Amino acid sequence: MKTVFALTIFLGAASAVYGQPAPTQPSQCSLKLAQAPAVRGIKLGMSAEDLLAAFPGSAGEDGIRLSLSKADNYPNFGVVGMNIVPARYSTKERFAGIGYFNFVILDGRVAQYEVHYLPAPQGPTWRDIDDFIAKLVEAFHVPAAKDWTPIQQSAMKDLKCDGFQLRASTVNLQGSLTLATVDAPFKVQKDRLAVFEAKARRDFRP
């Protein structure tokens, strides 16, 4: 039986663009959320049902089904994460060149996802982040590399648009792209936890 590794997202465990230092220069991107890149048809804001339909059979797998069923409960408060390896599904040709996705779902919709492209020898080696961004520009019609903000002189650059943000990375010479809405799911989760805890303290009877 096919399996997908599904994770409950812990508070503060944002691994992508949330919680990072603000860029020193504003990014030159006026694109709206509706214009955010869709990587092989995967896009921000799509429902969890539509997402899983892109990977036939994934919705019935125990890990994913259990994670989504508990999404609204403590301590998730609407936030759940999952890892999907496209090569395991019948639609794998559609996702050729992609090793895996990491998704963050907020209230049943995709709020953030990371696309990890295959490294060498299955994929290209990226020694210059701007070369990788140039391919993203060609594919998704986003602003050029000069408009992206370097992250602490590393092999990463950010682009903040109107309603979403991107992060390109060539860490370890391997390309990856993170897309996120401005909803900041981990902050939403933290805020909801604070409300829950405050109520529990108010209602407590020694």
N, C-alpha and C positions, 0 to 999 in steps of 0.2 A: 504494500500500500504506500502511496506517495505520502511524504510527510513534509510539513513546513514548520520551521522553528518559530513559534509565536511567543512574544514576551509581553508581560505587563510592564509598563513604563513606570519606574520609580521617580519620585519627586527629585527634581534637580539633575536628572540624568540626561539632559539635552546634549546630544553629541554633535549637533550641527551648528546652525547659525544663531540660535537663541542663547542669550547670556554671554555673548562675545563682546569685546570692546567695540565701542562705536567708532566708525571710520573718521579720520581727521578731515577728510574732504567729502562733501556730498556726492553721491553717485549721479551720473547724468543719465537717468532712465525715467521716462515718463509713461512707460507701459502700464496698463491697468491689469488687474488680476485676470480678467477675461483673456488677456493677451499673453499670459504666462506660458512658457514653453510646455508642450505636451510631449513627453518622451515616449515614443512608440504608442501613443494614445493614452498614456497615464498622465493625469493632470490634477492639479490642486483643486480641491472642492468637490471632486467626484465622490459619489457615495461609496461606502464600503462594499455594498452589493455589486456595484458596477466594477469596482476594482477587482474583486475576487472573480467576477465573471471573465476577466481577461486571463485568468489562470484556471481553466476548467478543472473542477474537482476540489479546489482548495477550500471552498466554503464548507465542505463536509468533513474536513480533517479535524481531528480531535483538538489539537492545540489551538487552531484558529477559532473554531466554534466555541470552545470554552472561554477563550480570552474575550471574544466579542460579547458573550453572554454575561460576563462580569464587568463589562466596561463602565456601567453606570454606578457600580457599587464601590464602597470603601475598599482600598484607598485610591482607586482609579479615577473616580469622578468624571467619567466621560472620555478619559484618555487611555488609549491602548496602542501598543506597538507590535509590529510583526515584521519578520524577515521572510522574503520570498525569493527562491532560486528559480528563475524562468526555465532552466534546462530540464526541470522535472515535469513539465507540462506539455500538452499537445500543441500549445501555441509557441513553443520554444523558438521556431524560426523567426517569428515576429520580433523576438528580443535577442536575436543573434548579436554577440559581442558584449552582452551585459552579463556580468557574473551574478549579481544579486541586487535586490532592492531592500532598503529599510524604510518602513512606513510608520508614521504616527497618525493615528485616527483621533479626531476630536468630535464628539457628539455625532458619530456615524459618518464623518466625512474626512477626506484626506487633507490634513493640515500641513504636513511636511513629508517629504520623501527624499531619500538618497539613492542615487544611481551609481553603482560601482561597476565600471567597465572592466573587462578582462585584461589582465596584465600580460606582458610578454611571456612566452612566445605567441599566445593566442590573440593578443591585442598589441597595440602600439606602445612604445616607450615614450614618455613625455618628459623631456629634460628642461623645457621652458614652458611655464604656465601660460604664457601668451599664445604659444602655438596651439595649446589645447583650447583656449578661449576662442581662438580664431575659427576652430571647427564648430564651436557652439554658436558663434555669430552666424556662420554660414547656414547652419541647420535651423536655427530658431529666430534669426533676425533680431537679436538683442544687441545693445550697444557694444562697440569695440572694446578691446582689452584696455585701452588707455583710460576708459571711463570706469573701470573696476578699481576697487580699493584694495591694495595689498594688506594682508594680515600679518603684522609683526615680521615683515621681511621673509615670510615663509613661502612655501609653494602653494599658497592659497590666495584667492582674491574674492571679494564680495561685490555684489551689485544690488543696490536697493532701489526698487521700483515703487510704483504707486499701488500698494496692496499686497505686494509679495517681494521676496528677496531671493537671490541666488548666491551660491558659493561654489566656485570651481576649485578643485584641488588636484595637484599632481604629486602628492606625498608618495614617497617610494617609487616615483616615476610612473605611477598608475593614475589614470584619470578617474575622477568622480565628480558628480554634480549633485548639489543639494538644492532643493526648491522648498520654500516655506511661505505660508501666508503670514500676515501680521498678527494672527490670533494668539501666538505664543502659547501653545497648549500646556506646557509645563507651568506657566504662570497661572493659567486658568485652573489647572489642577491644584496648585498650591493655594490659590485664593479660596477655592471650594473647600479644601481641607480645613483652612482657617475658620471658615463659617461653621463647618461641622463640629470642630473642636470647641469653638466658643459656645455653641448650643449645648454641647455635652456638659460643659462646665456649669452653664446656667441651670441646667436641669438636674444636676447631680445633687443627691440628698445623702449626707453623711449618716 
